Amino acid sequence: MLYSDLSYRVVAASLSLRGIQYAPHAFMPIQFRKRNIGKSYLDFLIEDRIILEIKRDARIRRPFIDQAPAYLRSTDHRLAMLANVSPNELEYT
């Protein structure tokens, strides 16, 4: 099993055990000037309100941080969380 796949499974299992509704790999259209020009997928959409992005790196990098506000601008959601799972620790912003 890949480390990244394990991270997603642990998050999904944790949410399920707590009775929290979530959608893994939730579809998100990419729009430009109110026209659909592509698609992307959120790692998790929690309770249809919170975007959760999971990264796996030695540290949280600037492009990861920039991704959350970009998702918020592209959706009606108001809260996004970024979690970085590394071999030694869990970081979040």
N, C-alpha and C positions, 0 to 999 in steps of 0.2 A: 504494500500500500504506500502510495506517495505521501510525503509529509504534508503537502498542501491539502490533499484530499482528506487526510486525518483531521486537520484543523477545521475544515468545514463540517465534517461529521461530528466533531466534539461540540461545536457551536450549535448545530442543529439539535443534537441530543439534549444539550443543556436547556435550550429554549423549550423543547417539547416537555421535558421533565417538570418545568415550571408552569406549564399550561399556557405559554405565550405563543400566540399565533404568528406565523412567519411564512414568507414565500422565498424559497431559495432561488437564486438566479432569476430574479424578477425582471421582466422585459421593461425596457425604457426606450421610447423613441427618441431619436436625436433630431432636434428641430433647428432650422435656420430661417429667420424671418417668417415664423409661423408655418413653415413647410417641413414635412418629414423628409429628412435626407439620409437617414440611417437608423441603426438600432444599436443598443447596448444592453447589458444585463447587470443589474445590481447584485452584489453577492447575496445580500439578504434585505428584504423589506419586512420590517417587524411591525405587527399590529397595523399594517397599512399606513404607518405614519413615520417610521424611523428607518433611515437608510443605514445599513451596517456594511462597511467594506473591510474585508480581511486581507492583510498583506503578510508576506513572509519574507523578511529581509533582516539583515544584521541591525538595521536601525530604520526609523521612519525618515523617509526622504521627501524633499520638497514636492516632487510630482505627485506623491501620494496625498500630501496635505492639500494640494491644489485640486485634486479630484473631487473631494467632498463638496466644496462650494459650487463647483461646476455642475454636479448632480442636482444640487438644490436649485440652481438657476434654471435647470432644464425640467424640473418637476414642480408640483404643487406642495412638496414636502418642505418642512421647516427645520428638520433636525437630521443631521448625518453624523455618524461616528466612524472613526477609523481605528482599527485594532491591528497591531503588528505583532505577529506571533513569531518569535525567534526561538532557536533551540534553548536559550537560557532564560527568557523572560517574556512577559506580555506587556506591551506598551499600548497606550490608547490616547487619542486626542479628541 
